[in-house]
Amino acid sequence: MQKPSDPRREVLTGLLGLGSQSSRKSYYPELLARLEELEEERNRYKWLFENALHGIFQASLEDGLRAANKSLARMLGYGSVSALVSARCSLAEQFFIGGEEEFQRIRHQLLRKGEISGYETRLRRADGSLLDVRMNIQLRPDAADHVIEAFVADVTERKQAQLAMQQLNDELEQRVQQRTRELEALNESLRYEIIEHERTQGELRKARDAAEQANRSKDRYLAAASHDLLQPLNAARLLISTLREAPLEESAGLLVERSHTALESAEDMLSDLLDISRLDQPNLQPDYSDCVVADVLEPLLSEFDGVAEAAGVALRGRVSGHVVHTDYRLLSRILRNFISNAIRYTERGGVLVGCRVRGSELSIQVWDTGRGIARGDFQRIFQEFNQLDAGKASQRRGVGLGLAIVDRIARLLNARVEVQSRLGRGSMFAVSIPLAVAGQRRQDSASTQLLSSLDVPLHGRRLLVLDNEQMILQSMRGLLEQWGAEVLTAVDLEQAQALLGDQPPDALLVDFHLDGGRTGGEAVAALRAQFACQLPAIMITADRSETCRQVARELDIMVLNKPLKAGKLRAILGKLLSNSD
C-alpha cells in the first residue's frame, strides 16, 4: 500500500523539480550541470583565497583563528597554513601584538560597526620579529557565532620610508638650530660692541635696541618657520611699507628703516627655509606653459627698482619679447634671487638684466659690478647654508639658501645655470630656458617701455580686499590708500557683496583661506558671476601648496605669497590694472 505523502516533502521536491520519478529523470542533467557550475565557482574562489597576494584569514571572535591563506603564512614566517593556524589559534593571546587589550578593542568596534578599515598594527612573526601591517576586517552578518574575515597587507616598506623622511627632517632641523646658534653668537658680539661705542647716545641706543629686538625675533622665526608666522609678519611688512612712504621726522624715519630692514631679513630667511623645504618634496612638478619673458622680468625690475635706488645701485633692464616654455613662477624665483644678490653685493656701479638667444634656448643674464667671486668658489656658492665672507657679520644676509634654491629649481626645470666672475670686477649669473614656438616674439616690449606698462596710477581705483584677519585688512587699507586707491575691506563674501552693491571693483585682492572652510577662489568666482565680468584678481596667501596654486590657475588668478613685498604688489597690481583697461 502506498505511504501517505508528506506535504513539506512535496513542496521541497516540487521546488527542485523532483515531484515525480519522471520529473526527476528529466531534471537530472540540468541539476548536474548546475552542481558542476557551483563546484567550478567554489574552486575559483578557493584558488583566489589560497593564491592572493595579500594575507587573508577567517576567525571566530569566540573560538579564534580558523583558516588562513599561504600569503599570510609566508608573511608571518610559517612553512604552512596548518602550522600558522595551530600556532596562532587564539586571537587574544597569540595573534595581535597588543594581546587581550588590543583584541578587545577590535572586538568592541566590530560588534558596534561591523567592520574596520585601514587598521594598522604589528604582528609577531614566527622568529619573534615584528611586521607592520594594515588590515581590513569585516564581521560576517550571516554567521551566528561572530565570524570575521580579514585582509592583511604588509606596509613595512612604507613605514621605513616614513622613518627615513623623519630622519631627514630632523637633520635639517639640527642644521638650522646650529646656524641659529651661530647667528645668536654674532648678534651678541655686535650688541656688546654697540653698547661700548654708543653708551652716551640715548636716542641712538633706543634705535639699536629696537633693531636687536628685531634680530632676536628673526631667530625665533627661524625656529618656528610655519604657516601661522606668515600672517603677522605680512601685516607688519604692510604697515612698515605704509610708514616708509609717509612723511616722518628724521629719527622716526630711521626707526622705520631699521625695522623695515630687520623684517625684510627675517622674511627672506623664512621664505628661503619654506622654499627649500617645498623643493625637497619628491612630488613637486613644474607647471609648464608658454610665457613672454617680458612678463617675467618687468614686474621684477619694477619691484627691485626702489631697492636698487636705496642701495645706490643703477638697475637697468633690456627686456626681451621672446616666448619661452617653462614654469613662470619657478623662473621668476630664480631671477629674483639673481637680481637680489647682484644688488646686495654691488657697492657701486650698476646691475644689468638682459637676454641673449643661443640656438633653441634663451639665456637670461644678470650682470653686476660687484666684488666678484673666485673661480674656486663657483661650486661652493650653490651649497646650502653657505655664504662667502660669512665671517663678516656686517655683510651677512639670510641663511645662505638663495643660490641653493636656484640650483634646486634649475634641476627641476632641466635648465642650465651659468656663472662668470672676476674678483673686483663683477659677476654674471645666467639661466638658459627653452624657447617656445620658433620666431614667436612679442613686438611691443622694447626696453624704453619697460616701466611705462607698469606705471598705472592707482588714484581713484576701487579695490576690494577680502581677508579673515582684521590686522591684515587694516594694513592693506593703509598701504593701498596711501597709493591713492579707494579701498573696501571685508572678512567674507557676504560682507563684500553688501559693500560693493551694484558697482564692481577694479580689482580683487583675496586671501585663500577664509572662515567657515571657504576659499578666496570661491569668492572670486561668485563676484565674477555677480557682475558678469572677468574681474582682475590677486590671491595673497601664506599657503604655498599645489592645491592653492591649482585653484588660482583654474580661475586665472595671480598668486602672491605672504609675507608680501609692497614693491612687488604695486608692480603686479599696476600691470593687472593696465591689462584690464
Backbone torsions as a table, in degrees:
resi	resn	phi	psi	omega
1	MET	NA	140.6	-176.9
2	GLN	-71.0	136.2	179.6
3	LYS	-71.8	145.5	178.3
4	PRO	-64.0	144.9	-176.4
5	SER	-79.3	147.8	175.8
6	ASP	-94.8	117.9	-175.5
7	PRO	-58.1	-39.1	-178.3
8	ARG	-66.8	-38.8	178.6
9	ARG	-63.5	-40.5	179.8
10	GLU	-63.3	-40.2	179.2
11	VAL	-62.3	-45.9	-178.6
12	LEU	-62.5	-49.0	-179.7
13	THR	-65.2	-29.8	176.4
14	GLY	-66.6	-42.8	178.8
15	LEU	-63.0	-36.2	179.1
16	LEU	-83.4	-2.2	-178.4
17	GLY	75.2	27.2	-176.8
18	LEU	-119.2	33.3	-174.7
19	GLY	-65.9	-25.8	-180.0
20	SER	-143.6	166.1	-178.7
21	GLN	-60.1	-41.2	-179.6
22	SER	-65.8	-39.1	179.1
23	SER	-65.6	-41.7	179.6
24	ARG	-59.7	-43.7	-179.0
25	LYS	-63.1	-38.5	-178.0
26	SER	-71.5	-25.9	-176.6
27	TYR	-99.7	-4.9	179.6
28	TYR	-56.1	-49.9	-179.0
29	PRO	-58.2	-43.2	-179.1
30	GLU	-65.6	-39.4	178.8
31	LEU	-65.2	-42.3	178.7
32	LEU	-63.5	-40.3	178.5
33	ALA	-62.4	-40.7	179.9
34	ARG	-65.8	-40.6	178.1
35	LEU	-63.1	-38.1	178.2
36	GLU	-65.3	-40.5	177.4
37	GLU	-62.0	-42.6	179.1
38	LEU	-63.8	-38.3	178.9
39	GLU	-65.8	-40.5	177.3
40	GLU	-64.0	-42.4	179.0
41	GLU	-62.9	-41.9	178.2
42	ARG	-61.1	-44.7	-179.8
43	ASN	-64.5	-37.3	179.6
44	ARG	-64.2	-46.5	178.9
45	TYR	-66.6	-35.0	177.6
46	LYS	-63.8	-41.5	179.5
47	TRP	-64.9	-43.3	178.7
48	LEU	-61.9	-41.1	179.7
49	PHE	-62.8	-46.3	-175.1
50	GLU	-74.5	-27.5	-173.1
51	ASN	-111.9	11.4	179.3
52	ALA	-63.2	146.5	179.1
53	LEU	-68.2	-37.2	179.5
54	HIS	-88.2	156.8	176.5
55	GLY	-74.2	142.0	178.6
56	ILE	-134.1	137.2	173.4
57	PHE	-144.1	157.9	175.4
58	GLN	-123.2	138.1	-177.3
59	ALA	-151.8	162.6	172.8
60	SER	-106.9	136.6	177.8
61	LEU	-63.6	-21.1	-179.0
62	GLU	-95.0	-44.3	-171.6
63	ASP	-99.3	-16.2	178.5
64	GLY	100.5	-163.2	-173.2
65	LEU	-66.3	131.5	-179.9
66	ARG	-110.2	-44.2	-176.4
67	ALA	-150.1	157.3	177.6
68	ALA	-154.4	166.5	178.0
69	ASN	-103.4	176.2	-175.5
70	LYS	-65.4	-36.9	-178.0
71	SER	-60.4	-41.2	179.7
72	LEU	-66.6	-39.8	178.2
73	ALA	-61.8	-42.0	178.1
74	ARG	-65.4	-43.6	-179.6
75	MET	-57.8	-37.9	-176.7
76	LEU	-94.8	5.6	171.7
77	GLY	80.1	29.2	177.8
78	TYR	-106.6	147.1	-177.5
79	GLY	-75.4	-20.2	-178.7
80	SER	-152.2	163.5	178.6
81	VAL	-66.8	-40.2	-178.5
82	SER	-63.0	-35.8	177.6
83	ALA	-64.9	-39.6	178.1
84	LEU	-64.4	-48.8	-175.8
85	VAL	-62.6	-42.8	-178.8
86	SER	-69.7	-32.7	-178.9
87	ALA	-80.4	-28.2	-174.6
88	ARG	-121.1	38.3	-173.9
89	CYS	-65.3	-31.4	-178.6
90	SER	-94.6	118.8	179.1
91	LEU	-66.6	-39.9	-174.6
92	ALA	-72.3	-37.1	-171.6
93	GLU	-101.7	-27.2	-170.0
94	GLN	-123.7	-12.4	-172.5
95	PHE	-101.9	-61.5	-177.1
96	PHE	-80.4	138.3	-176.1
97	ILE	-64.5	-28.4	-179.6
98	GLY	-81.8	-0.3	175.6
99	GLY	65.7	-147.0	-174.8
100	GLU	-58.9	-39.6	-177.4
101	GLU	-64.0	-47.2	179.3
102	GLU	-66.2	-41.5	-179.9
103	PHE	-60.0	-41.7	-178.8
104	GLN	-67.5	-35.8	175.7
105	ARG	-62.6	-44.8	179.8
106	ILE	-64.7	-44.2	-178.8
107	ARG	-60.4	-44.4	-179.1
108	HIS	-62.2	-43.2	-178.6
109	GLN	-69.1	-36.9	178.3
110	LEU	-66.4	-43.0	179.5
111	LEU	-67.3	-26.7	-179.1
112	ARG	-85.9	-41.9	-175.1
113	LYS	-109.0	-24.2	179.7
114	GLY	92.5	-13.9	179.4
115	GLU	-160.7	158.7	174.7
116	ILE	-134.1	124.8	-179.1
117	SER	-113.3	139.2	174.8
118	GLY	65.7	31.5	-179.8
119	TYR	-78.9	122.4	-178.4
120	GLU	-107.4	133.1	179.7
121	THR	-154.4	-169.7	177.3
122	ARG	-128.9	138.4	176.8
123	LEU	-114.4	144.2	179.5
124	ARG	-86.8	128.6	179.0
125	ARG	-80.7	172.6	-176.8
126	ALA	-60.9	-32.9	-178.9
127	ASP	-86.1	3.9	177.8
128	GLY	96.3	-13.6	178.0
129	SER	-72.9	163.3	-176.7
130	LEU	-105.4	146.0	-177.6
131	LEU	-125.4	124.6	176.1
132	ASP	-78.8	126.8	-177.4
133	VAL	-135.2	161.3	174.4
134	ARG	-126.4	128.6	-173.7
135	MET	-120.6	145.7	164.6
136	ASN	-116.6	116.8	-174.4
137	ILE	-118.6	136.6	-178.1
138	GLN	-134.6	136.1	175.8
139	LEU	-88.6	122.1	-178.3
140	ARG	-70.8	119.5	-177.1
141	PRO	-73.1	-17.7	-175.8
142	ASP	-90.9	0.8	-178.5
143	ALA	-105.7	134.2	-176.5
144	ALA	-82.4	-15.6	-174.5
145	ASP	-108.9	32.8	174.6
146	HIS	55.2	59.5	178.4
147	VAL	-86.6	135.9	177.4
148	ILE	-119.0	152.9	173.8
149	GLU	-128.7	138.7	-173.7
150	ALA	-138.8	145.9	174.0
151	PHE	-112.0	131.0	-172.9
152	VAL	-121.0	125.9	178.1
153	ALA	-117.7	137.8	177.8
154	ASP	-80.0	117.6	-179.3
155	VAL	-114.6	25.8	-177.6
156	THR	-61.3	-44.1	-178.3
157	GLU	-62.6	-40.4	179.1
158	ARG	-64.4	-40.9	178.6
159	LYS	-63.6	-39.8	178.7
160	GLN	-65.0	-38.6	177.8
161	ALA	-63.9	-41.4	178.0
162	GLN	-63.0	-40.0	178.6
163	LEU	-64.1	-40.4	178.8
164	ALA	-63.7	-40.8	178.6
165	MET	-64.3	-40.0	178.8
166	GLN	-63.1	-38.8	178.3
167	GLN	-64.1	-39.6	177.5
168	LEU	-64.0	-42.1	178.1
169	ASN	-63.0	-40.2	178.8
170	ASP	-63.8	-39.5	178.8
171	GLU	-63.7	-42.2	178.7
172	LEU	-63.4	-41.3	179.4
173	GLU	-63.4	-38.8	178.1
174	GLN	-64.4	-39.3	179.3
175	ARG	-66.8	-39.3	178.3
176	VAL	-65.1	-43.0	179.0
177	GLN	-63.1	-40.0	178.3
178	GLN	-62.0	-43.2	179.4
179	ARG	-66.5	-36.4	178.7
180	THR	-62.5	-42.9	178.7
181	ARG	-61.9	-38.6	177.7
182	GLU	-64.4	-41.7	178.3
183	LEU	-64.2	-39.9	178.6
184	GLU	-62.6	-39.9	179.3
185	ALA	-64.5	-42.5	178.5
186	LEU	-66.1	-40.5	178.4
187	ASN	-64.1	-38.2	179.2
188	GLU	-65.3	-41.0	177.9
189	SER	-62.9	-42.3	178.9
190	LEU	-64.8	-38.0	-179.3
191	ARG	-61.7	-45.2	179.8
192	TYR	-64.9	-35.6	178.7
193	GLU	-65.5	-41.2	179.4
194	ILE	-65.4	-41.4	178.8
195	ILE	-59.6	-41.3	-177.4
196	GLU	-66.7	-38.4	-173.7
197	HIS	-92.3	-19.5	-174.5
198	GLU	-125.9	29.3	-176.3
199	ARG	-60.3	-38.1	-173.9
200	THR	-86.9	-2.0	-175.0
201	GLN	-105.5	90.1	-173.2
202	GLY	-59.6	-45.2	-176.0
203	GLU	-68.2	-40.6	178.3
204	LEU	-68.8	-31.0	178.7
205	ARG	-64.9	-38.4	177.9
206	LYS	-63.7	-41.1	178.2
207	ALA	-64.4	-39.5	178.8
208	ARG	-64.1	-41.7	179.6
209	ASP	-62.5	-38.6	179.1
210	ALA	-64.6	-39.6	179.0
211	ALA	-66.9	-39.3	179.5
212	GLU	-66.8	-35.9	176.7
213	GLN	-63.4	-38.3	176.6
214	ALA	-64.2	-38.1	177.4
215	ASN	-65.6	-39.9	177.4
216	ARG	-66.3	-36.0	176.0
217	SER	-64.4	-37.2	177.7
218	LYS	-59.7	-39.9	178.7
219	ASP	-64.9	-39.2	178.2
220	ARG	-66.6	-33.4	177.6
221	TYR	-62.5	-39.6	179.4
222	LEU	-61.8	-37.4	-178.5
223	ALA	-77.8	-18.7	-176.8
224	ALA	-127.4	45.3	-178.7
225	ALA	-68.3	93.3	-174.7
226	SER	-142.1	170.9	-178.5
227	HIS	-62.1	-40.0	-175.7
228	ASP	-64.6	-28.3	-178.0
229	LEU	-70.3	-26.3	-173.9
230	LEU	-70.4	-28.6	-177.3
231	GLN	-64.7	-57.5	179.0
232	PRO	-64.9	-32.3	177.8
233	LEU	-64.1	-38.5	178.3
234	ASN	-64.6	-43.3	179.1
235	ALA	-62.5	-41.8	179.4
236	ALA	-62.7	-41.5	179.7
237	ARG	-62.6	-41.4	-179.5
238	LEU	-66.1	-40.8	179.3
239	LEU	-65.6	-43.4	178.8
240	ILE	-63.2	-41.2	178.6
241	SER	-61.7	-37.6	177.6
242	THR	-65.6	-44.2	179.6
243	LEU	-64.9	-35.2	-178.2
244	ARG	-63.8	-29.5	-178.5
245	GLU	-92.1	-2.8	179.1
246	ALA	-93.4	148.8	177.1
247	PRO	-70.8	121.6	-177.9
248	LEU	-131.1	160.2	172.6
249	GLU	-65.5	160.3	-174.7
250	GLU	-59.8	-43.5	-178.7
251	SER	-65.7	-42.0	178.6
252	ALA	-66.6	-38.9	177.9
253	GLY	-62.2	-36.7	177.8
254	LEU	-64.5	-42.2	177.6
255	LEU	-62.8	-42.0	-179.9
256	VAL	-63.0	-44.3	-178.6
257	GLU	-65.0	-40.5	178.6
258	ARG	-67.2	-38.8	176.6
259	SER	-65.5	-40.3	178.5
260	HIS	-61.8	-42.2	179.8
261	THR	-63.8	-43.2	-179.4
262	ALA	-64.6	-43.7	179.5
263	LEU	-65.0	-39.5	179.8
264	GLU	-64.0	-39.8	178.5
265	SER	-64.6	-45.0	178.9
266	ALA	-62.8	-40.7	179.3
267	GLU	-61.8	-45.4	-179.1
268	ASP	-61.4	-44.2	-179.3
269	MET	-65.9	-44.4	-179.8
270	LEU	-64.4	-43.4	178.9
271	SER	-62.6	-39.9	178.4
272	ASP	-63.5	-43.1	179.7
273	LEU	-63.2	-42.5	179.0
274	LEU	-67.1	-39.9	-179.3
275	ASP	-66.7	-44.1	-178.2
276	ILE	-66.0	-34.2	176.6
277	SER	-66.9	-41.9	-179.2
278	ARG	-68.5	-37.2	-179.4
279	LEU	-70.0	-20.4	178.1
280	ASP	-78.4	-10.2	-178.8
281	GLN	-71.5	129.7	-174.7
282	PRO	-68.9	-20.9	-176.2
283	ASN	-93.1	6.5	179.4
284	LEU	-74.3	124.9	-179.8
285	GLN	-125.5	139.3	178.1
286	PRO	-65.2	149.8	176.0
287	ASP	-103.3	87.4	-174.0
288	TYR	-74.0	143.1	173.6
289	SER	-163.5	166.7	174.9
290	ASP	-85.6	126.7	180.0
291	CYS	-139.4	148.3	178.5
292	VAL	-78.9	131.1	-177.1
293	VAL	-59.6	-35.6	179.5
294	ALA	-61.2	-33.5	179.4
295	ASP	-68.2	-22.2	176.2
296	VAL	-85.4	-44.1	-172.4
297	LEU	-79.1	-37.5	-174.6
298	GLU	-59.5	-48.5	177.4
299	PRO	-62.4	-35.2	179.6
300	LEU	-66.7	-44.2	179.4
301	LEU	-64.8	-38.2	177.1
302	SER	-67.1	-40.4	179.8
303	GLU	-62.3	-42.9	-174.5
304	PHE	-91.1	0.1	-179.0
305	ASP	-61.3	-46.0	179.1
306	GLY	-67.7	-36.0	178.6
307	VAL	-63.4	-45.2	179.9
308	ALA	-64.7	-40.7	179.8
309	GLU	-62.7	-41.5	178.8
310	ALA	-65.3	-30.9	179.8
311	ALA	-86.4	-1.8	-179.4
312	GLY	73.6	29.3	-177.8
313	VAL	-116.9	135.4	178.0
314	ALA	-83.9	120.6	178.9
315	LEU	-106.7	119.2	179.8
316	ARG	-125.1	152.6	179.2
317	GLY	-140.5	133.5	172.3
318	ARG	-110.4	94.5	-168.7
319	VAL	-82.6	137.1	-180.0
320	SER	-95.8	146.1	175.3
321	GLY	-94.1	7.2	-179.2
322	HIS	-66.5	155.8	178.8
323	VAL	-108.9	129.6	179.9
324	VAL	-117.7	159.2	178.4
325	HIS	-108.2	106.0	-174.9
326	THR	-163.5	-174.4	172.9
327	ASP	-93.2	112.1	-175.3
328	TYR	-54.5	-46.6	-174.6
329	ARG	-67.0	-44.1	-177.9
330	LEU	-70.4	-38.9	176.1
331	LEU	-62.0	-41.1	178.7
332	SER	-61.4	-36.0	179.5
333	ARG	-66.4	-40.8	177.8
334	ILE	-61.2	-50.1	-176.2
335	LEU	-67.9	-33.0	177.1
336	ARG	-62.4	-42.1	179.2
337	ASN	-66.5	-40.3	177.9
338	PHE	-59.8	-50.2	-176.4
339	ILE	-66.7	-42.4	179.8
340	SER	-60.4	-45.5	179.7
341	ASN	-65.4	-39.8	-179.2
342	ALA	-60.9	-44.1	178.9
343	ILE	-68.6	-40.0	-175.7
344	ARG	-64.1	-39.2	-173.9
345	TYR	-103.0	15.7	174.9
346	THR	-109.8	113.5	-177.7
347	GLU	-85.6	-31.0	176.6
348	ARG	-152.3	155.0	-177.6
349	GLY	107.4	-134.1	-175.1
350	GLY	-156.8	176.2	177.8
351	VAL	-128.1	131.6	-179.3
352	LEU	-121.3	130.6	176.4
353	VAL	-112.5	125.1	-178.4
354	GLY	-148.1	176.7	-177.3
355	CYS	-133.2	150.5	178.8
356	ARG	-146.2	129.5	179.2
357	VAL	-80.6	130.0	176.9
358	ARG	-131.2	93.3	-178.8
359	GLY	66.7	-122.0	-179.2
360	SER	-93.4	10.6	-178.8
361	GLU	-123.0	158.4	173.6
362	LEU	-115.3	121.8	178.4
363	SER	-93.3	115.8	177.7
364	ILE	-97.9	118.8	-168.8
365	GLN	-119.1	143.4	175.8
366	VAL	-123.4	112.9	-179.3
367	TRP	-103.8	144.2	175.1
368	ASP	-140.3	166.2	177.7
369	THR	-111.7	38.1	-176.0
370	GLY	-82.6	-156.4	-172.0
371	ARG	-73.9	-21.7	-179.7
372	GLY	84.5	168.2	-176.5
373	ILE	-132.7	136.2	176.7
374	ALA	-68.3	143.5	-176.9
375	ARG	-57.9	-34.6	-179.8
376	GLY	-67.0	-13.6	-179.3
377	ASP	-99.9	1.6	-175.1
378	PHE	-58.3	-41.4	-179.5
379	GLN	-77.5	-35.1	-174.6
380	ARG	-67.2	-30.0	-175.9
381	ILE	-69.2	-16.7	179.9
382	PHE	-93.2	3.3	178.5
383	GLN	-84.1	154.3	-179.3
384	GLU	-67.3	144.9	175.0
385	PHE	54.7	39.2	-177.6
386	ASN	-127.4	126.8	176.7
387	GLN	-134.1	137.1	172.8
388	LEU	-73.1	149.0	-176.1
389	ASP	56.0	35.7	-176.6
390	ALA	-67.3	-18.4	-179.4
391	GLY	-75.0	-13.1	-179.2
392	LYS	-93.0	104.9	-173.9
393	ALA	-60.3	-35.1	-176.6
394	SER	-69.6	-17.8	-177.0
395	GLN	-103.9	-1.2	-175.7
396	ARG	-81.7	131.6	176.0
397	ARG	-137.1	133.8	178.1
398	GLY	72.6	-163.2	-179.0
399	VAL	-118.3	15.2	176.7
400	GLY	78.1	35.6	-179.2
401	LEU	-112.1	-7.3	-173.5
402	GLY	-57.0	-53.9	-179.1
403	LEU	-76.4	-23.9	172.9
404	ALA	-64.8	-38.1	175.9
405	ILE	-65.3	-42.3	177.0
406	VAL	-56.8	-45.9	-179.3
407	ASP	-61.7	-42.9	179.5
408	ARG	-63.1	-45.9	-178.1
409	ILE	-65.2	-42.0	-179.7
410	ALA	-60.3	-42.5	177.7
411	ARG	-66.0	-36.0	178.6
412	LEU	-65.7	-36.4	-179.0
413	LEU	-90.2	-2.9	-172.9
414	ASN	56.7	38.1	179.6
415	ALA	-100.8	154.6	-176.9
416	ARG	-103.7	126.1	178.0
417	VAL	-103.9	134.3	-177.2
418	GLU	-123.8	142.6	178.2
419	VAL	-129.2	131.4	170.5
420	GLN	-130.9	139.5	-178.1
421	SER	-162.2	151.1	172.4
422	ARG	-134.8	129.8	-178.8
423	LEU	-58.2	129.8	179.1
424	GLY	79.7	-5.1	-177.4
425	ARG	-115.3	-27.7	-179.6
426	GLY	129.7	-179.7	-175.1
427	SER	-139.3	161.0	173.0
428	MET	-133.8	123.3	173.5
429	PHE	-113.0	134.9	-177.3
430	ALA	-140.7	151.3	172.9
431	VAL	-129.9	134.2	-178.3
432	SER	-104.2	126.6	-175.2
433	ILE	-123.1	140.0	178.3
434	PRO	-62.1	136.4	173.7
435	LEU	-72.1	153.6	176.4
436	ALA	-82.1	-136.0	-178.7
437	VAL	-59.6	130.9	-176.9
438	ALA	-57.4	129.5	176.1
439	GLY	86.5	-11.3	-179.5
440	GLN	-69.7	129.6	-173.5
441	ARG	-157.2	139.4	176.0
442	ARG	-82.5	128.7	-171.0
443	GLN	-86.6	-14.7	-171.6
444	ASP	-105.3	26.2	-174.5
445	SER	-115.9	52.6	175.1
446	ALA	-70.7	155.3	-175.9
447	SER	-66.0	-26.5	178.8
448	THR	-68.8	-16.7	-179.3
449	GLN	-100.5	11.1	-170.9
450	LEU	-55.8	-56.4	-175.0
451	LEU	-93.6	-15.3	179.8
452	SER	-63.9	-32.8	179.6
453	SER	-72.2	-19.6	-178.9
454	LEU	-100.3	-14.4	-173.2
455	ASP	-82.8	59.9	178.4
456	VAL	-92.8	118.1	-178.3
457	PRO	-64.5	143.3	178.7
458	LEU	-95.6	-2.1	-179.8
459	HIS	-61.0	126.6	178.3
460	GLY	82.9	-6.0	179.0
461	ARG	-74.5	135.8	-178.2
462	ARG	-97.9	111.2	-174.9
463	LEU	-116.8	139.3	175.4
464	LEU	-109.1	125.6	176.4
465	VAL	-109.0	122.7	-178.0
466	LEU	-119.5	113.2	-178.4
467	ASP	-155.2	145.4	-179.1
468	ASN	-88.1	4.2	177.5
469	GLU	-107.6	118.1	-178.9
470	GLN	-62.7	-35.1	-179.6
471	MET	-63.1	-39.9	178.2
472	ILE	-67.1	-42.1	-179.8
473	LEU	-60.7	-44.4	-179.5
474	GLN	-65.3	-40.4	-179.7
475	SER	-66.3	-43.8	179.1
476	MET	-64.4	-40.7	179.1
477	ARG	-60.2	-46.4	-179.1
478	GLY	-60.8	-41.7	-178.0
479	LEU	-70.1	-47.8	-176.0
480	LEU	-69.3	-37.2	177.7
481	GLU	-67.0	-32.1	177.0
482	GLN	-66.8	-26.2	175.4
483	TRP	-83.7	-0.3	175.2
484	GLY	97.1	8.6	-177.3
485	ALA	-88.3	155.0	170.0
486	GLU	-90.9	119.1	-169.4
487	VAL	-114.2	129.3	171.4
488	LEU	-112.5	134.1	-179.3
489	THR	-121.5	142.2	-179.5
490	ALA	-147.6	152.9	179.8
491	VAL	-99.0	-13.4	178.1
492	ASP	-153.7	173.9	-175.7
493	LEU	-63.6	-41.7	-177.1
494	GLU	-62.7	-43.1	178.6
495	GLN	-65.6	-38.2	178.5
496	ALA	-63.0	-44.3	179.9
497	GLN	-63.4	-38.5	179.0
498	ALA	-66.2	-39.9	-179.9
499	LEU	-69.4	-38.9	-176.4
500	LEU	-72.7	-35.4	-176.7
501	GLY	64.0	-129.5	-179.3
502	ASP	-97.9	-0.2	-176.3
503	GLN	-103.8	117.7	-179.0
504	PRO	-73.1	150.9	176.1
505	PRO	-79.0	164.6	175.4
506	ASP	-75.6	-27.8	179.4
507	ALA	-160.4	156.9	178.5
508	LEU	-114.3	136.1	172.8
509	LEU	-123.1	107.5	-169.8
510	VAL	-124.5	148.3	170.4
511	ASP	-84.2	157.3	-179.7
512	PHE	-79.6	-48.4	-177.6
513	HIS	-93.5	116.3	175.6
514	LEU	-111.9	174.0	-179.4
515	ASP	-68.1	156.9	176.7
516	GLY	72.7	19.7	-179.9
517	GLY	74.8	8.5	179.6
518	ARG	-88.6	161.9	-175.9
519	THR	-124.0	159.7	175.6
520	GLY	-64.7	-30.0	176.7
521	GLY	-60.7	-42.0	178.0
522	GLU	-64.0	-39.4	179.9
523	ALA	-65.3	-42.6	178.4
524	VAL	-61.4	-45.4	-179.8
525	ALA	-61.7	-40.3	-179.3
526	ALA	-67.0	-42.0	-179.2
527	LEU	-69.9	-36.3	176.1
528	ARG	-64.6	-39.4	177.6
529	ALA	-67.7	-37.8	-179.0
530	GLN	-63.3	-43.3	-176.7
531	PHE	-97.4	0.6	175.5
532	ALA	54.3	42.6	176.4
533	CYS	-152.6	159.9	-178.1
534	GLN	-85.5	79.5	-178.3
535	LEU	-61.7	130.6	174.9
536	PRO	-61.9	139.5	-175.7
537	ALA	-143.5	146.8	174.1
538	ILE	-126.5	128.4	175.6
539	MET	-92.9	114.8	179.8
540	ILE	-108.9	108.5	-169.5
541	THR	-147.4	154.0	172.2
542	ALA	-89.1	-5.8	-178.9
543	ASP	-80.0	117.1	179.9
544	ARG	-103.8	17.5	-175.5
545	SER	-77.6	159.9	177.8
546	GLU	-67.6	-29.0	178.7
547	THR	-60.2	-46.3	179.0
548	CYS	-61.8	-44.8	-177.8
549	ARG	-68.4	-32.8	178.1
550	GLN	-65.7	-41.6	176.7
551	VAL	-61.2	-43.3	-179.7
552	ALA	-64.2	-40.3	178.8
553	ARG	-64.1	-42.1	-178.4
554	GLU	-64.3	-31.9	-179.1
555	LEU	-99.1	3.8	-179.3
556	ASP	56.8	53.7	-179.8
557	ILE	-114.7	132.6	174.5
558	MET	-72.2	138.7	-179.2
559	VAL	-110.4	128.9	171.6
560	LEU	-123.2	127.4	-177.9
561	ASN	-86.4	143.5	171.8
562	LYS	-79.9	148.8	-2.4
563	PRO	-70.9	141.6	-169.4
564	LEU	-90.3	136.0	173.3
565	LYS	-88.6	126.6	-177.0
566	ALA	-61.8	-40.8	-179.8
567	GLY	-62.9	-40.4	179.5
568	LYS	-67.6	-41.0	177.8
569	LEU	-59.8	-43.5	-177.9
570	ARG	-65.9	-40.1	-179.9
571	ALA	-65.5	-47.0	-178.6
572	ILE	-66.8	-42.1	-180.0
573	LEU	-64.3	-40.9	177.9
574	GLY	-63.3	-42.4	179.7
575	LYS	-66.1	-40.2	-179.4
576	LEU	-63.6	-44.2	179.5
577	LEU	-70.1	-33.4	177.9
578	SER	-64.6	-41.8	-179.7
579	ASN	-69.8	-25.9	-177.4
580	SER	-84.5	-13.9	-178.9
581	ASP	-74.1	NA	NA
